[in-house]
Amino acid sequence: VDAALLELQSRLPAEVIDVDPHSLQSYGQDWTRFSKVNASVVLKPQTIEQIQTIIALAKRHQCRIVPSGGRTGLAGGAVATQGEWILSMDRFCRMGTLNTAALSLECEAGVTLEKLQEHLSSTPWQWPVDLASKGSAQIGGLLSTNAGGLKVIRYGHVRRWVQSITMVDGESRVQVLNGPIDKNNSGYNFRELVIGAEGTLGVLVAAHLKLCRKPQRRVHALRPAQSVKHCLESLIAARSFPLELEAFEFFSQDCVNAVLKHRPDLKSLPPAPWYCLWSWDASVGMPWDLSPDEFKAGSWLESAILVEDSSAHEIWAYRESITEALSTRGLVYKNDVAVPVDKLEDFLKELQSFCARAYQGFEVYFFGHLGDGNVHINIVNPNRDSPEAFRAHCESTNPSLYACVANYGGSCAAEHGIGLLKKKELLLTRGPSQVEWMKQVKKVFDPHGLFNPGKIFEADCQIPTAQEDSNT
Amino acid sequence: VDAALLELQSRLPAEVIDVDPHSLQSYGQDWTRFSKVNASVVLKPQTIEQIQTIIALAKRHQCRIVPSGGRTGLAGGAVATQGEWILSMDRFCRMGTLNTAALSLECEAGVTLEKLQEHLSSTPWQWPVDLASKGSAQIGGLLSTNAGGLKVIRYGHVRRWVQSITMVDGESRVQVLNGPIDKNNSGYNFRELVIGAEGTLGVLVAAHLKLCRKPQRRVHALRPAQSVKHCLESLIAARSFPLELEAFEFFSQDCVNAVLKHRPDLKSLPPAPWYCLWSWDASVGMPWDLSPDEFKAGSWLESAILVEDSSAHEIWAYRESITEALSTRGLVYKNDVAVPVDKLEDFLKELQSFCARAYQGFEVYFFGHLGDGNVHINIVNPNRDSPEAFRAHCESTNPSLYACVANYGGSCAAEHGIGLLKKKELLLTRGPSQVEWMKQVKKVFDPHGLFNPGKIFEADCQIPTAQEDSNT
């Protein structure tokens, strides 16, 4: 490693190289708060040529690279545990001018989502991706994790809004994946492969993003539900209503109780085991302005609280405060699964009964993106004294929990990704032959095994992994 | 081949196997009308187990398989030229029931687009893909070619509307790519890789398709333009208008003249070198019903013909009759390229001057999907006597033409795909390193080289290819 560091220092400007122990700790870590961080150096290149040099040196010295964005991930995808080089994209933060003919915007990998939103704030256009972590999350990370969020039901994942990616590969070559064109059926689509690959195939340096129109106004609804079946009935009714759904969320009464303890300023809600919360794009008109025939289709709305944009925060606060409220109650172990929407009722019944057995003495919270079949199952341990034992307990239950997910044809990582945390579960839900394909595909793009080793799957010739630990 | 045929006959019901010479000719061919068709057998399985048997026998006897749908492709992707087995999906034509919770529909690979549209005709939902070939084009082929069409500007390609694919791989294993779930960030996304892979990675047997709402009404506009620059100004204005664009097309005066000769029932248009034609989703209101402020933004519309859905055919006829009108004029050689939308003006200037030199004695027609940067360049030879010489001439000009496309960062196949016809051009626009990745990725998924050999790229150990020929 010393010879490698010496050559980095001889080939790169001093300000690109950071070996301060605090930087190694902070850049080696993501929001999963792994306890065993081990990074050799933080590199903050300013040019593509510097990235090419870094990759060539990593290859020569058999070092490994963790491509690094805002490190807001929840699966350990940006954590360094094996003495890797952290390749931070913080200094790649330029944006192009809005292209109104193509409705696109060129953006470097280190631009934060918040900066991008500010850049577009005075225009009628949006990049329709929104996340709580937007102040830190960077474009490169959002693409590498194919980020989701609240509006997937309307706009899909990040993947839908990416026109082109510029990447540096394992041979230090710049690869343009698609280019800034809208139609390109010329051979295998590697842009789509790199999106969601969690930094294992190369270093993303820039992208052309596609934009769309912002809704002119929205209307928001909160409705108590006696069962998951009733939630699904609301979903079907809300989909059939003559407005376009922008989001459709749900959460359990336990979530509301935790939120109310954390946020005493919020009003209590009519008691019910479940709540649905959704938004419609009301550009075509508010529900009460629709024709009598159209509104008749909405008589089921009588039990819902309906508000306009100006009061949206009053009902969205119950949903948006859940994560923070739970973190104040104790240690949190997160599961992020998806099943077919129409199987949610049976799945949640089985899951609730499993959780009641498996997590005695802990608190279990169900919430998430009902319209996408995406359930966040958070296990809370009010006793903060033994994070290792709590994590070990949750991991010991995972084979049963994820076997249930797999039985329903579900995903072990709906939006958070696999990273270091869900590799065993990946085998259950994707199956061994597809994971084997992943390993072989990685070898095609990254023949020297330089990029983000040990993430998503174990490579065949794996460097011994430092012990992993997480307390979230 | 005889031993293989005998074993096929011993393992499969008689009605699955067709060796009638007319069937071999017809199923070995697509809309490119290759003259050198060479197929060994047409197989029409009825069950997945039969497909698994066919693949296992192909592997054992070192035979090759051409997965076959409606064969409406324009690049030779479904043509058999090397004595392959044609695996027709005609008998996989079942559809599931509409899933209103997930807004999805399960569909077997052999369902035609027209059948799917009929299935949804009485619902508020659509699979927003539409093509002139819908009566023959099958779901499996639409996915394998990532089909485009008129509405890509609003809805994107086929890939955006596919939730899950069920495929049989080279080891006769059934692989579910994603499953019927909306969120799944668990490792590399192979669904996206298989879409657009032109049948080279496996046999698609079924898919879950995502649906969306049909527009309630649309408004259509035709506007003469003095230059490509004026066309682009119309595009930007039409995008900024408070209605959502559904399509934005353009065509040259020569196209209109050819259409008017073929369709004397159509009115002549005000003379102009170019015409733009577009549709807006007018669900929020017709342009003339918008508020004065909103309509003021549309004063540029004064030179446009605006019509409602009921009269849409009057202006769309000019665009939709082009292909047929040109085919009545002579032999047609088709190019289907895309460049960045904002570079269309410079690109078309260079292209027009190139075509004037390169195609003396022939007619050249420019039309296509301006809003997607997608230009169809059709060369017509009024003399039908020498198809081979005409094709050879066009192919001799391709290196220059596609070098120009590559200089603008364009695609050599915007929507038609590569197939057998655009393999040389692929190297120019994707570059040798990405084509090498394609070859290696194919080996991962198809280690025995069973599927659609010689399409998109030459495999490393290529069976000698029969001479190719096309007259379209």
Interface residues (C-beta under 8 A of the other chain):
Chain A: N99 T100 A101 A102 L103 P124 T145 N146 G148 V152 I153 G156 H157 R159 R160 D169 E171 R173 Q175 V176 G179 P180 I181 D182 K183 N184 N185 S186 G187 Y188 N189 F190 E192 L193 I195 G196 A197 R213 Q216 L232 L235 I236 R239 S240 P242 E244 S283 V284 G285 A338 V339 P340 V341 D342 H369 G371 D372 G373 N374 G409 G410 S411 C412 A413 A414 E415 H416 G417 I418 K422 L426 T429 R430 S433 Q434 V435 W437 M438 Q440 V441 V444 F445 I456 F457
Chain B: N99 T100 A101 A102 L103 P124 T145 N146 G148 V152 I153 G156 H157 R159 R160 D169 E171 R173 Q175 V176 G179 P180 I181 D182 K183 N184 N185 S186 G187 Y188 N189 F190 E192 L193 I195 G196 A197 R213 Q216 L232 L235 I236 R239 S240 P242 E244 S283 V284 G285 A338 V339 P340 V341 D342 H369 G371 D372 G373 N374 G409 G410 S411 C412 A413 A414 E415 H416 G417 I418 K422 L426 T429 R430 S433 Q434 V435 W437 M438 Q440 V441 V444 F445 I456 F457
